[in-house]
Every structure is written in structure tokens, then in C-alpha cells.
Amino acid sequence: MLIDSHCHLDFPDFEGELDAVVARARAAGVGAMLTIGTTLAKSARVIAVAERYANVWASVGIHPHEAEAEPDVQARTLVELSRHPKVIAIGETGLDYFYEHAPREAQKANFRAHIQAARETGLPIIIHTRDADDDTAEILRDEMGKGAFPGLIHCFTSSAELARTALDLGLSISFSGIVTFKNAANLREIAAEVPAERLLVETDSPYLAPVPHRGRRNEPAFVADTARVVATARGMSPEALAELTTANFRRLFTKADVAAALAAA
């Protein structure tokens, strides 16, 4: 069984199709999914999706693109939202200097508030970083020095140096469909070297459909294609990779009762 550790099932791309999307995931061997919050204003919608399906959980947070639109986020707000039984993570948050839809200082403040919430709740933080390796590493080192917190860098597309920094700080790394792209040999090399207990896979759907689905809307079922490529890079069978990443999900997202969810799904 695989788990899609990062998708956006509340997005309009899936409107009216959720039952079919979740069913196709199960048919492809994807037993559970984590749907990700990107704004506080839409938290209720994200949580509602998780409430609808026994094998779907949610996170709450503000994407770095939205850091200026929701600038006054406080850790206590995230902590309160995370009390919901289906909320198992904080984020996504982080830094994105590629698009810079929000000022860098607003992104940094947003990132630190989420880290504080992760530290207070013990829930893992889901980190987005693009073209911001140095500042991401600096904030992670600084905040980890104030007190440990669990988390992962999702949809990893950064340097081997940032991967080492994240791993040294105790974080995990998740790979999306990008790792299947022809020009992503460097990512496959990093995926091959991530310690076994720190590795996860995801879709980031509806975006970034893996080969052979490029050009289509992505969905959780396609995480199986990403997992096959990561398995090949690591010299493992797809079945072994599925077992490994599912165990890692359960170890990181301790609030999720995977066994109970699968029994009820």
C-alpha cells in the first residue's frame, strides 16, 4: 500500500469528482491521502474533505504565495485549528522566491509562525521551498536551535546541500512526480541517497503529473508511478518502496491512525 503524503483534494480541479478520485487511488494501491491546507480562510473546506473519507487526513496552514494575503497568522490560530481530529500536520508553509507572490519578509514571518505551531503541537510541519535554499536552511537551523520540531520538505526539487541540511536537522524528504521527469537525474540521485527512514512520496496533485501522465491533471492514484521511479533509483522493488514509505508516513504523522482508517474506508 502507498500513501499520497501531499495532495490538494479541495481544489476546484476535483470538484464533483472526489468519490471517483478516491476510488481510483484505492484501485491503484494508494490506501490513504493527506490533503493540504494553503490558506486559513479555506481550512474548513480542507477539513471537510478529510471528514468525508476515512482514509483522508488534512493539514492547516498558509502557503508562502498567500503570506501577504493572510499576514497576521499566529501560531495559536494554527494550534487551535490543529485540534480537529482529522488534522495531522501544519502547513504547507515555507519560502518561494521563484514566483515571489508575497514579499520575502512576509514569507519568513509566516514560516516561523508555522514552525512555532509545529513545535507546540508536536505535529509535523510541511515545508515548501523553491529558489530559497539559503534562507530556508538558515531559518530551519535557527528555529531548530530554539527547540526541536518534526517535519518534511515536500516536493523536493532543491540541492543536495539542502537535503543534507534537512536530514541533519531530523527532517524527512518527499518526492513528487518531478522525480520522474527526463531532466531530473539529479533528483533521482538525491532520492537514492535519502536515508530509508526519511523518505516519502506524494503527488502534489492536481499539479506535476508524473510520467507517463504529463500534461494531464494529476491525482493521488498517480503516486504509484512516482514510487516506481524512486524504487528503481534505490534498487528496490515497488512493493518494498511502498512498504517503506507507508511505514515512514505512519512514523512521522503519528496522529493518523492508518490501520483504523483503512479498516473503515
Short mmCIF file of the C-alpha atoms (twelve columns), coordinates in Angstrom:
data_MODEL
# 
_entry.id   MODEL 
# 
loop_
_atom_site.group_PDB 
_atom_site.id 
_atom_site.type_symbol 
_atom_site.label_atom_id 
_atom_site.label_alt_id 
_atom_site.label_comp_id 
_atom_site.label_asym_id 
_atom_site.label_seq_id 
_atom_site.Cartn_x 
_atom_site.Cartn_y 
_atom_site.Cartn_z 
_atom_site.pdbx_PDB_model_num 
ATOM 1   C CA . MET A 1   0.000   0.000  0.000   1 
ATOM 2   C CA . LEU A 2   1.105   3.540  -0.800  1 
ATOM 3   C CA . ILE A 3   0.135   6.808  0.862   1 
ATOM 4   C CA . ASP A 4   -0.017  10.096 -1.041  1 
ATOM 5   C CA . SER A 5   1.564   12.376 1.545   1 
ATOM 6   C CA . HIS A 6   0.643   15.630 -0.222  1 
ATOM 7   C CA . CYS A 7   -2.342  16.444 -2.427  1 
ATOM 8   C CA . HIS A 8   -4.930  19.220 -2.740  1 
ATOM 9   C CA . LEU A 9   -8.284  17.500 -2.901  1 
ATOM 10  C CA . ASP A 10  -10.188 20.680 -2.007  1 
ATOM 11  C CA . PHE A 11  -9.047  22.440 -5.185  1 
ATOM 12  C CA . PRO A 12  -11.678 23.179 -7.864  1 
ATOM 13  C CA . ASP A 13  -9.886  20.762 -10.214 1 
ATOM 14  C CA . PHE A 14  -11.509 17.866 -8.327  1 
ATOM 15  C CA . GLU A 15  -14.945 19.391 -7.790  1 
ATOM 16  C CA . GLY A 16  -17.700 16.867 -8.391  1 
ATOM 17  C CA . GLU A 17  -15.202 14.021 -8.847  1 
ATOM 18  C CA . LEU A 18  -13.863 13.316 -5.387  1 
ATOM 19  C CA . ASP A 19  -15.551 9.962  -4.943  1 
ATOM 20  C CA . ALA A 20  -14.114 8.746  -8.245  1 
ATOM 21  C CA . VAL A 21  -10.663 10.185 -7.468  1 
ATOM 22  C CA . VAL A 22  -10.507 8.457  -4.087  1 
ATOM 23  C CA . ALA A 23  -11.782 5.212  -5.623  1 
ATOM 24  C CA . ARG A 24  -9.146  5.304  -8.376  1 
ATOM 25  C CA . ALA A 25  -6.469  5.858  -5.759  1 
ATOM 26  C CA . ARG A 26  -7.582  2.785  -3.843  1 
ATOM 27  C CA . ALA A 27  -7.648  0.746  -7.070  1 
ATOM 28  C CA . ALA A 28  -4.056  1.827  -7.772  1 
ATOM 29  C CA . GLY A 29  -2.917  0.679  -4.325  1 
ATOM 30  C CA . VAL A 30  -2.948  4.130  -2.717  1 
ATOM 31  C CA . GLY A 31  -4.641  3.450  0.582   1 
ATOM 32  C CA . ALA A 32  -4.611  6.913  2.161   1 
ATOM 33  C CA . MET A 33  -4.051  10.575 1.371   1 
ATOM 34  C CA . LEU A 34  -3.115  13.809 3.130   1 
ATOM 35  C CA . THR A 35  -4.883  16.854 1.679   1 
ATOM 36  C CA . ILE A 36  -3.034  20.093 2.333   1 
ATOM 37  C CA . GLY A 37  -4.179  23.486 3.554   1 
ATOM 38  C CA . THR A 38  -2.939  26.565 1.699   1 
ATOM 39  C CA . THR A 39  -4.947  29.346 3.367   1 
ATOM 40  C CA . LEU A 40  -6.638  29.702 6.726   1 
ATOM 41  C CA . ALA A 41  -9.756  31.033 5.003   1 
ATOM 42  C CA . LYS A 42  -10.164 27.665 3.274   1 
ATOM 43  C CA . SER A 43  -9.294  25.489 6.257   1 
ATOM 44  C CA . ALA A 44  -12.899 24.442 6.800   1 
ATOM 45  C CA . ARG A 45  -13.102 23.203 3.209   1 
ATOM 46  C CA . VAL A 46  -9.892  21.183 3.508   1 
ATOM 47  C CA . ILE A 47  -11.044 19.633 6.774   1 
ATOM 48  C CA . ALA A 48  -14.457 18.866 5.285   1 
ATOM 49  C CA . VAL A 49  -12.809 16.768 2.583   1 
ATOM 50  C CA . ALA A 50  -10.928 14.806 5.247   1 
ATOM 51  C CA . GLU A 51  -14.128 14.331 7.256   1 
ATOM 52  C CA . ARG A 52  -15.810 12.871 4.173   1 
ATOM 53  C CA . TYR A 53  -13.361 9.982  3.774   1 
ATOM 54  C CA . ALA A 54  -11.974 7.696  6.461   1 
ATOM 55  C CA . ASN A 55  -8.654  7.368  4.618   1 
ATOM 56  C CA . VAL A 56  -8.026  11.097 4.049   1 
ATOM 57  C CA . TRP A 57  -6.444  13.481 6.563   1 
ATOM 58  C CA . ALA A 58  -5.816  17.228 6.415   1 
ATOM 59  C CA . SER A 59  -3.254  19.850 7.300   1 
ATOM 60  C CA . VAL A 60  -3.798  23.525 8.126   1 
ATOM 61  C CA . GLY A 61  -1.560  26.340 7.021   1 
ATOM 62  C CA . ILE A 62  -0.729  29.224 4.719   1 
ATOM 63  C CA . HIS A 63  1.247   28.640 1.537   1 
ATOM 64  C CA . PRO A 64  4.104   31.140 1.037   1 
ATOM 65  C CA . HIS A 65  2.253   32.532 -2.002  1 
ATOM 66  C CA . GLU A 66  -0.514  33.603 0.398   1 
ATOM 67  C CA . ALA A 67  1.708   35.109 3.091   1 
ATOM 68  C CA . GLU A 68  0.783   38.671 2.166   1 
ATOM 69  C CA . ALA A 69  -2.929  37.916 1.786   1 
ATOM 70  C CA . GLU A 70  -3.039  36.448 5.308   1 
ATOM 71  C CA . PRO A 71  -0.207  38.331 7.009   1 
ATOM 72  C CA . ASP A 72  -1.268  38.159 10.631  1 
ATOM 73  C CA . VAL A 73  -1.103  34.422 11.203  1 
ATOM 74  C CA . GLN A 74  -0.312  33.491 14.758  1 
ATOM 75  C CA . ALA A 75  0.900   30.137 15.979  1 
ATOM 76  C CA . ARG A 76  -2.033  29.976 18.374  1 
ATOM 77  C CA . THR A 77  -4.502  30.115 15.462  1 
ATOM 78  C CA . LEU A 78  -2.802  27.153 13.801  1 
ATOM 79  C CA . VAL A 79  -2.685  25.310 17.124  1 
ATOM 80  C CA . GLU A 80  -6.426  25.775 17.610  1 
ATOM 81  C CA . LEU A 81  -7.226  24.554 14.084  1 
ATOM 82  C CA . SER A 82  -4.982  21.544 14.577  1 
ATOM 83  C CA . ARG A 83  -7.119  20.285 17.455  1 
ATOM 84  C CA . HIS A 84  -9.540  18.796 14.935  1 
ATOM 85  C CA . PRO A 85  -9.097  15.004 14.953  1 
ATOM 86  C CA . LYS A 86  -8.550  14.828 11.198  1 
ATOM 87  C CA . VAL A 87  -5.795  17.482 11.173  1 
ATOM 88  C CA . ILE A 88  -2.442  15.727 11.397  1 
ATOM 89  C CA . ALA A 89  0.045   18.361 10.165  1 
ATOM 90  C CA . ILE A 90  0.896   22.061 9.993   1 
ATOM 91  C CA . GLY A 91  1.362   23.730 6.607   1 
ATOM 92  C CA . GLU A 92  2.153   23.949 3.903   1 
ATOM 93  C CA . THR A 93  4.429   26.849 4.585   1 
ATOM 94  C CA . GLY A 94  7.928   27.924 3.634   1 
ATOM 95  C CA . LEU A 95  9.626   30.163 1.110   1 
ATOM 96  C CA . ASP A 96  9.116   30.606 -2.633  1 
ATOM 97  C CA . TYR A 97  11.462  33.066 -4.308  1 
ATOM 98  C CA . PHE A 98  10.733  31.796 -7.830  1 
ATOM 99  C CA . TYR A 99  7.322   33.445 -8.144  1 
ATOM 100 C CA . GLU A 100 7.574   35.822 -5.152  1 
ATOM 101 C CA . HIS A 101 3.815   36.274 -4.950  1 
ATOM 102 C CA . ALA A 102 4.417   37.593 -1.431  1 
ATOM 103 C CA . PRO A 103 7.271   39.731 -0.040  1 
ATOM 104 C CA . ARG A 104 10.162  37.723 1.344   1 
ATOM 105 C CA . GLU A 105 9.861   39.125 4.846   1 
ATOM 106 C CA . ALA A 106 6.174   38.197 4.976   1 
ATOM 107 C CA . GLN A 107 7.045   34.678 3.856   1 
ATOM 108 C CA . LYS A 108 9.721   34.361 6.527   1 
ATOM 109 C CA . ALA A 109 7.375   35.533 9.294   1 
ATOM 110 C CA . ASN A 110 4.711   33.122 8.053   1 
ATOM 111 C CA . PHE A 111 7.227   30.266 8.024   1 
ATOM 112 C CA . ARG A 112 8.385   30.945 11.580  1 
ATOM 113 C CA . ALA A 113 4.819   31.106 12.920  1 
ATOM 114 C CA . HIS A 114 4.125   27.680 11.436  1 
ATOM 115 C CA . ILE A 115 7.308   26.266 12.950  1 
ATOM 116 C CA . GLN A 116 6.241   27.543 16.351  1 
ATOM 117 C CA . ALA A 117 2.872   25.826 15.927  1 
ATOM 118 C CA . ALA A 118 4.579   22.586 14.913  1 
ATOM 119 C CA . ARG A 119 6.816   22.800 17.954  1 
ATOM 120 C CA . GLU A 120 3.873   23.445 20.298  1 
ATOM 121 C CA . THR A 121 1.626   20.719 18.888  1 
ATOM 122 C CA . GLY A 122 4.238   18.116 18.003  1 
ATOM 123 C CA . LEU A 123 2.612   17.830 14.577  1 
ATOM 124 C CA . PRO A 124 4.958   17.741 11.582  1 
ATOM 125 C CA . ILE A 125 5.421   20.878 9.513   1 
ATOM 126 C CA . ILE A 126 5.129   20.584 5.730   1 
ATOM 127 C CA . ILE A 127 7.697   22.811 4.053   1 
ATOM 128 C CA . HIS A 128 7.571   24.271 0.550   1 
ATOM 129 C CA . THR A 129 10.820  25.742 -0.726  1 
ATOM 130 C CA . ARG A 130 11.695  26.947 -4.208  1 
ATOM 131 C CA . ASP A 131 14.746  29.012 -5.175  1 
ATOM 132 C CA . ALA A 132 15.193  29.813 -1.486  1 
ATOM 133 C CA . ASP A 133 17.672  27.207 -0.274  1 
ATOM 134 C CA . ASP A 134 19.902  29.520 1.752   1 
ATOM 135 C CA . ASP A 135 17.120  31.271 3.653   1 
ATOM 136 C CA . THR A 136 15.238  28.009 4.174   1 
ATOM 137 C CA . ALA A 137 18.326  26.393 5.668   1 
ATOM 138 C CA . GLU A 138 19.045  29.433 7.839   1 
ATOM 139 C CA . ILE A 139 15.523  29.539 9.274   1 
ATOM 140 C CA . LEU A 140 15.428  25.790 9.869   1 
ATOM 141 C CA . ARG A 141 18.753  25.819 11.710  1 
ATOM 142 C CA . ASP A 142 17.783  28.882 13.749  1 
ATOM 143 C CA . GLU A 143 14.361  27.540 14.701  1 
ATOM 144 C CA . MET A 144 15.606  24.041 15.463  1 
ATOM 145 C CA . GLY A 145 18.026  25.684 17.887  1 
ATOM 146 C CA . LYS A 146 15.024  27.030 19.807  1 
ATOM 147 C CA . GLY A 147 13.516  23.573 20.191  1 
ATOM 148 C CA . ALA A 148 13.068  20.521 18.015  1 
ATOM 149 C CA . PHE A 149 10.071  20.032 15.737  1 
ATOM 150 C CA . PRO A 150 9.150   17.277 13.251  1 
ATOM 151 C CA . GLY A 151 8.554   17.872 9.568   1 
ATOM 152 C CA . LEU A 152 9.447   17.316 5.958   1 
ATOM 153 C CA . ILE A 153 10.363  19.183 2.821   1 
ATOM 154 C CA . HIS A 154 7.671   18.298 0.323   1 
ATOM 155 C CA . CYS A 155 8.005   18.094 -3.468  1 
ATOM 156 C CA . PHE A 156 11.776  18.217 -3.086  1 
ATOM 157 C CA . THR A 157 13.485  19.965 -6.030  1 
ATOM 158 C CA . SER A 158 16.359  21.649 -4.209  1 
ATOM 159 C CA . SER A 159 20.065  20.964 -3.927  1 
ATOM 160 C CA . ALA A 160 21.810  18.015 -2.348  1 
ATOM 161 C CA . GLU A 161 23.186  20.515 0.171   1 
ATOM 162 C CA . LEU A 162 19.713  21.500 1.369   1 
ATOM 163 C CA . ALA A 163 18.761  17.829 1.518   1 
ATOM 164 C CA . ARG A 164 21.744  17.169 3.801   1 
ATOM 165 C CA . THR A 165 20.838  20.157 5.984   1 
ATOM 166 C CA . ALA A 166 17.235  18.999 6.343   1 
ATOM 167 C CA . LEU A 167 18.276  15.434 7.102   1 
ATOM 168 C CA . ASP A 168 20.882  16.572 9.632   1 
ATOM 169 C CA . LEU A 169 18.130  18.504 11.407  1 
ATOM 170 C CA . GLY A 170 15.970  15.388 11.604  1 
ATOM 171 C CA . LEU A 171 13.516  16.261 8.827   1 
ATOM 172 C CA . SER A 172 12.183  13.962 6.125   1 
ATOM 173 C CA . ILE A 173 12.048  14.479 2.360   1 
ATOM 174 C CA . SER A 174 9.183   13.764 -0.023  1 
ATOM 175 C CA . PHE A 175 9.422   13.389 -3.799  1 
ATOM 176 C CA . SER A 176 6.708   14.251 -6.300  1 
ATOM 177 C CA . GLY A 177 6.191   13.418 -9.963  1 
ATOM 178 C CA . ILE A 178 9.037   15.764 -10.858 1 
ATOM 179 C CA . VAL A 179 11.454  12.967 -9.962  1 
ATOM 180 C CA . THR A 180 10.108  11.025 -12.980 1 
ATOM 181 C CA . PHE A 181 10.888  13.778 -15.491 1 
ATOM 182 C CA . LYS A 182 13.616  13.113 -18.060 1 
ATOM 183 C CA . ASN A 183 15.710  16.100 -16.918 1 
ATOM 184 C CA . ALA A 184 15.505  15.194 -13.194 1 
ATOM 185 C CA . ALA A 185 18.505  12.851 -12.966 1 
ATOM 186 C CA . ASN A 186 19.897  14.942 -10.091 1 
ATOM 187 C CA . LEU A 187 16.702  14.436 -8.100  1 
ATOM 188 C CA . ARG A 188 16.808  10.695 -8.685  1 
ATOM 189 C CA . GLU A 189 20.363  10.709 -7.344  1 
ATOM 190 C CA . ILE A 190 19.215  12.519 -4.210  1 
ATOM 191 C CA . ALA A 191 16.241  10.159 -3.854  1 
ATOM 192 C CA . ALA A 192 18.654  7.240  -3.995  1 
ATOM 193 C CA . GLU A 193 20.671  8.638  -1.089  1 
ATOM 194 C CA . VAL A 194 17.967  9.753  1.347   1 
ATOM 195 C CA . PRO A 195 18.093  7.521  4.431   1 
ATOM 196 C CA . ALA A 196 15.431  4.848  4.196   1 
ATOM 197 C CA . GLU A 197 13.556  6.033  7.274   1 
ATOM 198 C CA . ARG A 198 13.248  9.640  5.995   1 
ATOM 199 C CA . LEU A 199 11.725  9.025  2.552   1 
ATOM 200 C CA . LEU A 200 8.152   9.785  1.430   1 
ATOM 201 C CA . VAL A 201 6.304   10.114 -1.870  1 
ATOM 202 C CA . GLU A 202 3.488   12.402 -2.996  1 
ATOM 203 C CA . THR A 203 1.616   13.789 -5.973  1 
ATOM 204 C CA . ASP A 204 1.111   17.481 -5.106  1 
ATOM 205 C CA . SER A 205 -1.966  16.938 -7.256  1 
ATOM 206 C CA . PRO A 206 -3.605  18.438 -9.219  1 
ATOM 207 C CA . TYR A 207 -0.132  19.610 -10.287 1 
ATOM 208 C CA . LEU A 208 3.022   17.870 -11.528 1 
ATOM 209 C CA . ALA A 209 1.632   14.680 -13.030 1 
ATOM 210 C CA . PRO A 210 4.415   12.088 -13.313 1 
ATOM 211 C CA . VAL A 211 5.496   10.282 -16.441 1 
ATOM 212 C CA . PRO A 212 3.516   8.756  -18.213 1 
ATOM 213 C CA . HIS A 213 0.712   11.191 -17.303 1 
ATOM 214 C CA . ARG A 214 2.453   14.507 -18.063 1 
ATOM 215 C CA . GLY A 215 0.091   17.074 -19.488 1 
ATOM 216 C CA . ARG A 216 -2.869  15.655 -17.558 1 
ATOM 217 C CA . ARG A 217 -4.389  16.701 -14.273 1 
ATOM 218 C CA . ASN A 218 -2.524  14.871 -11.536 1 
ATOM 219 C CA . GLU A 219 -4.372  12.808 -8.909  1 
ATOM 220 C CA . PRO A 220 -3.438  10.578 -5.956  1 
ATOM 221 C CA . ALA A 221 -3.558  7.337  -7.970  1 
ATOM 222 C CA . PHE A 222 -0.519  8.550  -9.902  1 
ATOM 223 C CA . VAL A 223 1.736   8.459  -6.834  1 
ATOM 224 C CA . ALA A 224 2.261   4.815  -7.799  1 
ATOM 225 C CA . ASP A 225 4.165   5.978  -10.900 1 
ATOM 226 C CA . THR A 226 6.385   8.262  -8.839  1 
ATOM 227 C CA . ALA A 227 7.022   5.457  -6.369  1 
ATOM 228 C CA . ARG A 228 8.133   3.094  -9.150  1 
ATOM 229 C CA . VAL A 229 10.767  5.578  -10.337 1 
ATOM 230 C CA . VAL A 230 12.034  6.205  -6.800  1 
ATOM 231 C CA . ALA A 231 12.156  2.438  -6.214  1 
ATOM 232 C CA . THR A 232 14.245  1.959  -9.358  1 
ATOM 233 C CA . ALA A 233 16.612  4.741  -8.291  1 
ATOM 234 C CA . ARG A 234 17.114  2.984  -4.953  1 
ATOM 235 C CA . GLY A 235 17.400  -0.520 -6.394  1 
ATOM 236 C CA . MET A 236 14.223  -1.670 -4.660  1 
ATOM 237 C CA . SER A 237 11.025  -3.314 -5.773  1 
ATOM 238 C CA . PRO A 238 7.932   -1.067 -5.946  1 
ATOM 239 C CA . GLU A 239 6.366   -3.237 -3.243  1 
ATOM 240 C CA . ALA A 240 9.286   -2.683 -0.884  1 
ATOM 241 C CA . LEU A 241 9.232   1.046  -1.571  1 
ATOM 242 C CA . ALA A 242 5.515   1.166  -0.817  1 
ATOM 243 C CA . GLU A 243 6.009   -0.661 2.470   1 
ATOM 244 C CA . LEU A 244 8.895   1.626  3.412   1 
ATOM 245 C CA . THR A 245 7.203   4.938  2.632   1 
ATOM 246 C CA . THR A 246 3.956   3.896  4.299   1 
ATOM 247 C CA . ALA A 247 5.874   2.994  7.459   1 
ATOM 248 C CA . ASN A 248 7.625   6.365  7.285   1 
ATOM 249 C CA . PHE A 249 4.305   8.198  6.912   1 
ATOM 250 C CA . ARG A 250 2.950   6.427  9.982   1 
ATOM 251 C CA . ARG A 251 6.109   7.241  11.938  1 
ATOM 252 C CA . LEU A 252 6.041   10.934 11.001  1 
ATOM 253 C CA . PHE A 253 2.312   11.615 11.102  1 
ATOM 254 C CA . THR A 254 1.684   9.925  14.421  1 
ATOM 255 C CA . LYS A 255 -1.778  11.434 14.866  1 
ATOM 256 C CA . ALA A 256 -3.073  9.464  11.873  1 
ATOM 257 C CA . ASP A 257 -4.456  6.057  12.782  1 
ATOM 258 C CA . VAL A 258 -3.718  4.444  9.436   1 
ATOM 259 C CA . ALA A 259 -4.924  0.966  10.377  1 
ATOM 260 C CA . ALA A 260 -8.279  2.232  11.609  1 
ATOM 261 C CA . ALA A 261 -8.704  4.453  8.577   1 
ATOM 262 C CA . LEU A 262 -8.087  1.610  6.164   1 
ATOM 263 C CA . ALA A 263 -10.485 -0.653 8.027   1 
ATOM 264 C CA . ALA A 264 -13.202 1.980  7.816   1 
ATOM 265 C CA . ALA A 265 -12.571 3.098  4.231   1 
# 
